Amino acid sequence: MNGKTHKTVGVVAGAAVAVARSGGQKTWKRAVEVVGGGLGGYVGASLPDILEPAVSPHHRNVGHSVSAGAIVLAGASKLAGDWERSCRSKADELFARSDDESFSDLERLLCGIGGILLLLLAGLLSGFAAGYISHLALDATTPKSLPLLSCSLI
């Protein structure tokens, strides 16, 4: 697969996971998290080829392995819930401050921007994992497939 395909699929996968994980929120907050998931998916889908550039069909090593995918998936599964709750909670605190007229206009604006950034971060981790896994899944469908751990260790 080429880099453009990996990135496109990564964005879609990251956004889809963020949609699934962001339920129960106001629509606009959910939309911000979905954008964060898409951004995370883009980065996650790019990372295997950043770690191991596709200079030949034999470029797959540890970063393109089944074990790397398992580590990313396990880490995100363990951390994502707490990460999302923390980001959402802190975002809500900042949004409350952005409505507080005792703060200056600049402080209120910065609190609103900070809240939006935290919602983006809430979607980022799950999106990153989805993007990384999507890259590996696409590569697994090619004739070279994926190594279990590393080409040099097998």
Backbone as numpy.savetxt, mean C-alpha at the origin, in Angstrom:
# Nx Ny Nz CAx CAy CAz Cx Cy Cz
6.15 -9.80 -17.28 5.31 -8.62 -17.28 6.20 -7.37 -17.28
5.69 -6.30 -17.86 6.47 -5.06 -17.85 6.08 -4.18 -16.66
6.91 -3.17 -16.41 6.72 -2.30 -15.26 5.38 -1.58 -15.27
4.94 -1.16 -16.45 3.66 -0.44 -16.55 2.51 -1.35 -16.11
2.54 -2.59 -16.54 1.49 -3.54 -16.15 1.52 -3.77 -14.65
2.71 -3.98 -14.09 2.83 -4.19 -12.65 2.25 -3.01 -11.88
2.59 -1.81 -12.29 2.13 -0.61 -11.57 0.63 -0.42 -11.69
0.09 -0.65 -12.89 -1.36 -0.51 -13.09 -2.12 -1.51 -12.23
-1.71 -2.76 -12.28 -2.37 -3.79 -11.49 -2.18 -3.51 -10.00
-1.00 -3.04 -9.62 -0.73 -2.71 -8.22 -1.64 -1.61 -7.69
-1.85 -0.57 -8.49 -2.75 0.52 -8.09 -4.17 -0.02 -7.90
-4.64 -0.82 -8.85 -5.99 -1.37 -8.77 -6.11 -2.30 -7.55
-5.12 -3.16 -7.35 -5.15 -4.08 -6.20 -5.12 -3.31 -4.88
-4.23 -2.32 -4.80 -4.14 -1.52 -3.57 -5.41 -0.77 -3.27
-6.00 -0.17 -4.29 -7.26 0.57 -4.10 -8.38 -0.38 -3.71
-8.44 -1.56 -4.33 -9.49 -2.52 -4.02 -9.40 -3.00 -2.57
-8.19 -3.27 -2.11 -8.02 -3.69 -0.71 -8.42 -2.55 0.22
-8.06 -1.33 -0.12 -8.44 -0.18 0.72 -9.96 0.00 0.75
-10.63 -0.24 -0.37 -12.10 -0.18 -0.38 -12.65 -1.21 0.61
-12.12 -2.42 0.55 -12.61 -3.49 1.42 -12.35 -3.20 2.90
-11.25 -2.52 3.19 -10.85 -2.30 4.59 -11.36 -0.98 5.16
-11.93 -0.12 4.35 -12.30 1.22 4.83 -13.79 1.40 5.06
-14.53 0.31 5.07 -15.97 0.40 5.26 -16.36 1.03 6.59
-17.57 1.57 6.63 -18.08 2.15 7.86 -17.68 3.59 8.10
-17.04 4.20 7.14 -16.61 5.59 7.29 -17.43 6.47 6.35
-17.34 7.77 6.58 -17.95 8.71 5.64 -17.32 8.50 4.27
-18.12 8.74 3.25 -17.67 8.48 1.88 -16.39 9.20 1.53
-16.25 10.46 1.91 -15.06 11.22 1.53 -13.82 10.69 2.24
-13.97 10.24 3.49 -12.82 9.67 4.21 -12.41 8.35 3.56
-13.39 7.58 3.19 -13.12 6.31 2.53 -12.40 6.55 1.20
-12.83 7.57 0.47 -12.20 7.89 -0.82 -10.73 8.26 -0.62
-10.42 8.99 0.43 -9.03 9.37 0.70 -8.21 8.12 1.01
-8.77 7.21 1.79 -8.05 5.96 2.09 -7.83 5.12 0.83
-8.80 5.13 -0.06 -8.66 4.38 -1.31 -7.53 4.97 -2.16
-7.42 6.29 -2.18 -6.29 6.92 -2.88 -4.98 6.47 -2.23
-4.95 6.44 -0.89 -3.76 5.95 -0.19 -3.45 4.50 -0.53
-4.49 3.68 -0.64 -4.30 2.29 -1.04 -3.73 2.18 -2.45
-4.22 3.02 -3.35 -3.69 3.03 -4.72 -2.23 3.45 -4.75
-1.89 4.48 -3.97 -0.49 4.92 -3.89 0.39 3.82 -3.31
-0.09 3.19 -2.25 0.66 2.07 -1.67 0.81 0.93 -2.65
-0.25 0.66 -3.43 -0.18 -0.39 -4.43 0.85 -0.10 -5.51
0.95 1.17 -5.90 1.94 1.58 -6.90 3.36 1.32 -6.38
3.61 1.74 -5.14 4.94 1.56 -4.55 5.23 0.07 -4.35
4.25 -0.65 -3.81 4.45 -2.08 -3.57 4.70 -2.85 -4.85
3.99 -2.49 -5.91 4.17 -3.18 -7.19 5.50 -2.83 -7.84
6.05 -1.69 -7.50 7.34 -1.25 -8.06 8.53 -1.84 -7.31
8.34 -2.13 -6.03 9.47 -2.49 -5.17 10.25 -3.73 -5.60
9.62 -4.83 -6.01 10.44 -5.98 -6.41 11.45 -5.65 -7.50
11.04 -4.83 -8.48 11.97 -4.48 -9.55 12.94 -3.38 -9.16
12.65 -2.66 -8.10 13.63 -1.70 -7.55 14.72 -2.49 -6.83
14.29 -3.49 -6.05 15.25 -4.32 -5.32 16.08 -5.19 -6.26
15.44 -5.70 -7.29 16.09 -6.58 -8.26 15.67 -6.15 -9.67
16.39 -5.19 -10.22 16.01 -4.66 -11.54 15.89 -5.75 -12.60
14.91 -5.58 -13.46 14.63 -6.57 -14.51 15.58 -6.38 -15.69
16.85 -6.67 -15.47 17.86 -6.53 -16.53 17.95 -7.78 -17.40
17.38 -8.89 -16.90 17.33 -10.12 -17.69 16.18 -10.96 -17.14
15.80 -12.02 -17.87 14.73 -12.89 -17.35 15.13 -13.62 -16.07
16.41 -13.59 -15.74 16.92 -14.30 -14.56 17.12 -13.37 -13.37
16.42 -12.24 -13.34 16.64 -11.25 -12.29 15.95 -11.60 -10.98
15.20 -12.65 -10.94 14.39 -12.96 -9.76 15.22 -13.68 -8.71
15.23 -13.07 -7.53 15.97 -13.63 -6.41 15.08 -13.50 -5.18
15.63 -13.08 -4.07 14.89 -13.02 -2.81 13.68 -12.08 -2.90
13.83 -10.91 -3.50 12.73 -9.94 -3.58 11.59 -10.39 -4.46
11.84 -11.34 -5.35 10.83 -11.88 -6.25 10.47 -13.32 -5.86
10.53 -13.63 -4.59 10.31 -15.02 -4.18 8.97 -15.21 -3.47
8.55 -16.46 -3.41 7.33 -16.80 -2.69 7.50 -16.44 -1.21
8.68 -16.65 -0.67 8.90 -16.35 0.75 8.82 -14.84 1.02
9.31 -14.01 0.10 9.19 -12.55 0.28 7.72 -12.15 0.29
6.94 -12.73 -0.61 5.50 -12.46 -0.64 4.83 -12.87 0.66
5.22 -14.02 1.19 4.63 -14.49 2.44 4.98 -13.55 3.59
6.20 -13.05 3.61 6.62 -12.13 4.67 5.84 -10.82 4.57
5.71 -10.28 3.37 4.95 -9.03 3.18 3.50 -9.23 3.61
2.91 -10.32 3.18 1.51 -10.60 3.50 1.31 -10.79 5.01
2.19 -11.55 5.64 2.08 -11.79 7.08 2.27 -10.49 7.86
3.26 -9.70 7.46 3.51 -8.43 8.16 2.34 -7.47 8.04
1.82 -7.34 6.84 0.68 -6.43 6.63 -0.55 -6.94 7.38
-0.78 -8.25 7.35 -1.94 -8.81 8.05 -1.86 -8.54 9.54
-0.67 -8.62 10.08 -0.48 -8.41 11.52 -0.60 -6.93 11.90
-0.10 -6.05 11.06 -0.01 -4.63 11.41 -1.15 -3.75 10.91
-1.80 -4.16 9.83 -2.73 -3.25 9.14 -3.87 -2.75 10.02
-4.51 -3.62 10.76 -5.65 -3.19 11.58 -5.29 -2.12 12.58
-4.21 -2.33 13.34 -3.77 -1.33 14.32 -3.33 -0.05 13.63
-2.63 -0.19 12.52 -2.16 0.96 11.74 -3.35 1.81 11.31
-4.35 1.17 10.72 -5.52 1.90 10.22 -6.28 2.58 11.36
-6.51 1.87 12.45 -7.23 2.46 13.58 -6.48 3.66 14.15
-5.17 3.54 14.28 -4.37 4.64 14.81 -4.41 5.85 13.88
-4.23 5.62 12.59 -4.27 6.74 11.63 -5.64 7.41 11.62
-6.70 6.61 11.64 -8.06 7.18 11.62 -8.34 7.98 12.89
-7.92 7.44 14.02 -8.15 8.13 15.29 -7.43 9.47 15.34
-6.17 9.46 14.94 -5.39 10.71 14.93 -5.95 11.69 13.90
-6.42 11.17 12.77 -7.04 12.04 11.76 -8.29 12.70 12.33
-9.12 11.93 13.04 -10.33 12.50 13.63 -10.00 13.59 14.64
-8.93 13.39 15.42 -8.51 14.44 16.36 -8.13 15.71 15.61
-7.39 15.55 14.52 -6.99 16.73 13.75 -8.18 17.39 13.07
-9.12 16.60 12.59 -10.31 17.18 11.96 -11.14 17.96 12.99
-11.19 17.45 14.22 -11.91 18.18 15.28 -11.23 19.52 15.54
-9.91 19.55 15.54 -9.18 20.80 15.71 -9.39 21.75 14.53
-9.53 21.18 13.35 -9.71 22.03 12.17 -11.07 22.74 12.20
-12.00 22.21 12.99 -13.31 22.85 13.16 -13.36 23.80 14.36
-12.31 23.79 15.17 -12.26 24.59 16.39 -11.87 26.03 16.06
-12.80 26.94 16.26 -12.58 28.33 15.89 -11.61 29.06 16.83
-11.19 28.40 17.91 -10.20 29.03 18.79 -8.79 28.96 18.18
-8.63 28.14 17.14 -7.36 28.06 16.43 -7.34 29.07 15.29
-6.16 29.49 14.90 -6.04 30.41 13.76 -6.43 29.67 12.47
-6.68 30.44 11.44 -7.02 29.83 10.15 -5.90 28.92 9.65
-4.66 29.35 9.82 -3.53 28.54 9.38 -3.46 27.23 10.17
-3.65 27.30 11.49 -3.62 26.09 12.31 -4.74 25.14 11.90
-5.91 25.69 11.65 -7.04 24.86 11.24 -6.78 24.21 9.88
-6.20 24.97 8.96 -5.86 24.42 7.65 -4.84 23.29 7.78
-3.81 23.52 8.58 -2.77 22.50 8.76 -3.33 21.25 9.43
-4.26 21.42 10.37 -4.89 20.26 10.99 -5.70 19.47 9.97
-6.41 20.17 9.10 -7.18 19.49 8.06 -6.28 18.73 7.10
-5.19 19.36 6.70 -4.23 18.70 5.81 -3.61 17.49 6.50
-3.25 17.66 7.76 -2.69 16.54 8.52 -3.66 15.38 8.63
-4.94 15.67 8.83 -5.96 14.63 8.90 -6.06 13.87 7.59
-6.03 14.60 6.49 -6.09 13.95 5.17 -4.87 13.07 4.95
-3.69 13.57 5.32 -2.47 12.76 5.17 -2.55 11.48 6.01
-3.12 11.58 7.19 -3.25 10.39 8.02 -4.23 9.38 7.41
-5.29 9.86 6.77 -6.20 8.94 6.09 -5.51 8.28 4.90
-4.68 9.04 4.18 -3.89 8.44 3.10 -3.01 7.32 3.66
-2.37 7.60 4.79 -1.51 6.59 5.41 -2.29 5.37 5.87
-3.55 5.57 6.27 -4.37 4.44 6.71 -4.54 3.43 5.58
-4.65 3.90 4.35 -4.79 2.98 3.23 -3.48 2.48 2.66
-2.39 3.14 3.00 -1.10 2.87 2.38 -0.55 1.47 2.64
-0.57 1.01 3.87 0.07 -0.27 4.20 -0.61 -1.45 3.50
-1.93 -1.51 3.59 -2.64 -2.60 2.91 -2.46 -2.51 1.40
-2.50 -1.29 0.89 -2.29 -1.09 -0.54 -0.90 -1.52 -0.97
0.10 -1.21 -0.15 1.48 -1.62 -0.44 1.57 -3.14 -0.55
1.01 -3.82 0.44 1.07 -5.29 0.44 0.35 -5.86 -0.78
-0.81 -5.30 -1.10 -1.55 -5.79 -2.27 -0.75 -5.57 -3.56
-0.09 -4.42 -3.66 0.72 -4.14 -4.84 1.90 -5.09 -4.96
2.57 -5.33 -3.85 3.73 -6.24 -3.86 3.28 -7.65 -4.27
2.20 -8.11 -3.65 1.70 -9.45 -3.94 1.22 -9.53 -5.40
0.61 -8.46 -5.90 0.15 -8.49 -7.30 1.33 -8.61 -8.25
2.44 -7.96 -7.94 3.64 -8.07 -8.77 4.10 -9.53 -8.81
4.17 -10.15 -7.64 4.62 -11.53 -7.58 3.64 -12.47 -8.28
2.35 -12.21 -8.11 1.34 -13.05 -8.76 1.46 -12.97 -10.29
1.67 -11.77 -10.80 1.85 -11.63 -12.25 3.11 -12.34 -12.72
4.20 -12.19 -11.97 5.44 -12.86 -12.35 5.32 -14.39 -12.25
4.50 -14.86 -11.34 4.33 -16.31 -11.18 3.67 -16.93 -12.41
2.98 -16.11 -13.20 2.31 -16.65 -14.40 3.22 -16.69 -15.62
4.46 -16.23 -15.48 5.40 -16.24 -16.60 6.18 -17.56 -16.63
6.82 -17.87 -17.74 7.58 -19.13 -17.82 8.66 -19.27 -16.74
9.28 -18.16 -16.31 10.32 -18.23 -15.26 9.71 -18.38 -13.87
8.43 -18.06 -13.72 7.71 -18.16 -12.45 8.46 -17.46 -11.32
8.36 -17.99 -10.11 9.02 -17.40 -8.94 9.81 -18.46 -8.20
10.96 -18.08 -7.66 11.67 -19.03 -6.79 10.98 -19.11 -5.44
11.15 -20.23 -4.77 10.60 -20.37 -3.42 11.28 -19.37 -2.50
12.60 -19.32 -2.54 13.35 -18.39 -1.70 14.26 -17.55 -2.55
15.19 -18.17 -3.23 16.17 -17.43 -4.01 16.77 -18.33 -5.08
16.94 -17.79 -6.27 17.54 -18.56 -7.36 18.92 -19.06 -6.98
19.66 -18.25 -6.22 21.03 -18.62 -5.90 21.10 -19.64 -4.77
20.00 -19.83 -4.06 20.00 -20.78 -2.94 19.35 -22.11 -3.32
18.71 -22.15 -4.48 18.00 -23.39 -4.86 18.86 -24.22 -5.78
